[in-house]
Amino acid sequence: MFDKGSPPPRSLALPAGWSNRTALPIDVQGREVILESYGYQGSNEQEQILVLIHRPANVPDAVVPLVRIHSGCVTGDVFRSLRCDCHQQLQLALRVICKATYGVMLYFPYHEGRGIGLFKKMQAYARQDCGSDTVDANIEVGAAVDARDYTLAAKILTDLGSPVVRLLTNNPEKARALSLNGVRVVDCVPVRIEPNKHSARYLMTKRKRMSHDI
């Protein structure tokens, strides 16, 4: 439940700090859940992040939050594309976070396409249609294999008073990046999704070429 009496983030670690704090009611499998929500902005206006927190009243300070850092995916999150597992991961993460004693979702819209943007992602999709896997397709369109940066995620978690976390991820690079930026990851909790005929190669590439735990 959203606690109107809890303090806002300190926002000392961020260039622009927290821009708002409000209650956000969401539907989780037909059940209404009210989350704390914050808008963060980094050093430029493109770096806008939505933070959702499930933290019932009187949660002890010793409770380590369960955190999901989710990269925005228009094709998956919005249109439920079957080429990736982004929509399923997002929904599963929300369900888990809303059941946790203390759960946090950091949603990064500008991480679209592993940080290369929607336009480049669609170009890479076209290369995949010609036979390339997701790694080679990015390289072929002149993009990084993974251009995401988690420095701001670490700053937000520190700002929220959560320098120690359990991380909902299959990607060891996320945990490594947070650790390098001062956030201790005590556990990685996998978010595994069953492949379909459209996503099977995508998930295999994640496992074999990007060391994801799937």
N, C-alpha and C positions, 0 to 999 in steps of 0.2 A: 504494500500500500504506500502511496506517496505521502511522505511526512512533510507537511508544510513548515514545520518548525526546524528542520535540519538545515545546517549552514550551507551556503553555496560554495562552489570550489574556490580555492584561494586565488587561482589564476595568475600566480606570480611567475610561473615558468613559461607562459605563452605570450607572444608578441601582442595579440589582441585580446586574449583572455576569453572568458565565458560571455556570451552575448545575451543569453536568456536562460531562464529556468522555469519549467512549467510541468504540469501533469499531462501525460499522454495516455489516454485509454486505448488499448488495442484489443483485437480479438485473437485469442489463442485457442484454436480448436473449439470454437463456440463458447468460450469462457472469456468474460471481460477481465482484463488485467490492467491496472493503472500503474504506469511506470513514471519514475522521475525522468525528465528529459532536459538535455542541455544542448545548446549550439556552441561549437567552438570554431574559431577561425585562426589559421596560422599566419604566416608572414605576408601572405597575399590572399586576395578574395577567392581564388580558386580553391584554396585549402580550407574547405568547410566540412565539418564533421558533426554528425549527430551522435550523441551519447544517450543511451537508454539504460536505466538502472532499476533493477528489482531488489529492493532493500526494505523489508518490513521494519516497523518500528522496533527499537531496542535490540537490534542486532549487535552482538558483542564486537568490540574493536578487533578481537583476535581472529575473527572469521576471515579467511582468505577468499577474496572474490573469484568467482568463475567468470572468465572474460572471453568474449569473442570479438576479434578484430575482423570485420567483414568488408571486403573490397566490393564496391558497387559494381553491378552487372546489369545493365539495362535489358539486354536480351534474356537473361536468366531470371533476375529478381522480378522484373515487371512482366515480361512476355512469356515466362516459363519455358524458355528454350530447352530443348532436349539435348543440345550439343554439349552442355556443361552441367555440373551439379550444383551451381550457385544457388538457385532457388530452393532446392531441397536442403542444402546446407544452412541457408538463412532461416528457413522455417524450423528445422530441427534445433538449431542453436537457440532460437527464441523460446521454443518449448522447454528446453533444458534450463535456460537462464531464468525463466519464469517459475520453475520448480525449485531453483536453488535458494538457499538461505540468503545469499548475496550474489547477484548476477549482474554483469555489465556487458552491454553491447556497444562497440565503437563502430559506426558505419561510415566508411570512407567513399563517398561518391566518386571522387577524382582518381581513385585507384582502378577505374574502369580498364578492362583488358590487361590486368597485371601492371597497370600504370602507364600504358601506352596510349590510352584514349580510345573512344568509340570508333573514330574513323580508321585508325590504324588496325584496330581489332577486326573490323569488317574486311579490310584488305587481307589480313592474315587468314580470315575465314575462307576467302576466295582461294588462297594458296593451299589451304587444307583440302578444299574441294578437288585440287589437282594432285593430291597425294601426300603433301608434306604433313608432318606431325606438328603439334602446336609450337614446339621449340624451333624447329627449322623454319616454319612459316613466319614467325616473328623476325627472324634474322633476314629472311628473303625480302621482307618489306622495309628493311632498314630500321627495325625497332629492337629494343633490348628484349631478351628472353623474359626478364622480370624487372620492371623499372620501379617497383614500389619501394617506398622508404617508410620506416616505422619510427623515425625519430619523434615525430609529433605524437604518435600513439603513446610512446613512453612518457612524454611530457604531460599528456592528459592524465594518464594513470597516476603519475606522481602528484599532479595537481589535485586529483580526486582523493588523495591520501591512500592510494593503493600501490605502493612500490613492490608488493609481493603478490603474485597472482597464480591461479591455475588457468591454463590457456586452452580454450577450445580450438584445436587446430590439428590438421594432418601435416602441416608444413613446418619442418624443423627450422627453416630460415626465420620464421616469425619469432620463435622463441629465442633464437640466437641474436636477432636484431634488438629485441627488447633487453636482453641481458647486457649487450654492449652499450645500451643507453640507460643503465642503472635500474632496470626493473627485474626483479628476481622471479623466474618462472619455476615454481616448485613441482609442477606436474603439467603434462600435455595430455589433454583428453581428446581422443580422435572423434571426428565427425564424418563417419563413413556412410556413403550412399551407394546403393546397388546400381551398377551400370545398366544402361539400356543400349540398344543397337547403335544409337547415334553418339553416345558418350563413351563407349567402351575404349576406343583408341585414345581419347583425351585423358581418361583416367589412367590407362596403362602408361602413357607418356609421363604423367605426373609421378607415378611410382618409379618407373625405370630411369627417367632422365632428370627428375627433379627431387628424387629421394623423399617423396611424400609417403606418409605412413598410411597407405590404403591397400 
